[in-house]
């Protein structure tokens, strides 16, 4: 397990603790994980980051991270990985009337492949 991978796990822990600032700090330490080599882990981390931004009431940053996660995970057949994006769509509920939110929710439903 690498330092970057441990940092990615810590990002999720701080998201779960509803400590977005802690999540952002740990996420910056997880940045060296390239998506082409750590595809699933990076896609999950981007979904966790999206939820952290939403906890911090940062819709635009949350949408940016969520769209990155969707782009990465749209090629992954993993119900576990997809569940992180579904967590993001639930966190987007307060903003569901925004067109870009509705678009992301719809794309999450249609672009994720069936899990293996």
N, C-alpha and C positions, 0 to 999 in steps of 0.2 A: 504494500500500500504506500502510495507516494504522499508527500506533504500536500500537494494540490488536491488529491483525493480526500484526505482528511479535512482539508479546508472546505471542500464541497459538502461533506457530511455536516460540518459545523454550521455552514450556511443554512442547511435544512433545520438543524436543531434550533437555531435562533429564530427562524421563521415560525417554527412550532411554538416557541415561547412568546410569540408576537413581539419580538424585538427586531424590527426591521433594520435599525442602524447596525446592530451586531451582525445581522445577516449580510449587509452590504460590506462590512469590514472583512468578514471571512470570504465572501465571494471574490473580493479583489485578490486574495491569496490563492484562489482556485483558478484564476484566469489562465495560467500556463497550460491548462488541459485543452488541446486542440480538438475541435469537433470532428475532424476527419479521423482521429485516432481513438477518441473517447466519445463516440457518437451518442450512445444512450446516456451516459453520465452527464455529458454537456447539455443534452436536451432536457433532462430532468432538472439539472441545476438552473437552467434558464426559466423553467416553469416555477421553481422555488423562488427565484429572484423576482419573477413577475408577481407572485403572490405577496412577497415582501414589499414591493413597491405599492401594491394596492393597500396593504395594511398601513402604509405611510401616506395614503391618500394621493398617490402620484399615478394618475390614470395613464398619462402618455408613456411614462417609463415602463409601467406595467404592461401596456399593450405592446411596446417595442420588444420587451423580453418574451412575452407570450407568443408573439409572431415568430421570433427567432426559434423558440422551442418547437412550435408547430412545424416550421420548415425542417428542422432537424429530425423530429420524431415522426414525420409523415412517411419516412422510409423504414421505420422500425416496427416490427410485429411483436409488441410487448404490452400486455394489459397493465402491468405494473407501471411502465413508463407513461402510458396513456392516462393512467389514473391521475398523474400529476397535472396534466393539462386539464382534466375534468375538474380538479380542485381549483384551478385558475378560473374556469368558467363560473364556478359557484361563487368565487370571490368577486367576480364582476357583476353580480346581481344588482348592487346599488346603482350601477351605471348602465343597466341593460337597455335603456331607451336611446343611448348614444348609437348612431349608425355604425361606427367603427367597432363598437363592442358587439352589437348584434351580428356583424359580419364575422368577427373572430369566433363567436360561439357557433355560428352556422358552419364555418370552415372546419372547426374542431370536430363537429359531428360528421362531416362528409369526407374530410381528407385523411383522417387516420385510418390506416389499414386494419383489417381484422387481426386481432391478436392471435398468436400461435397457441 
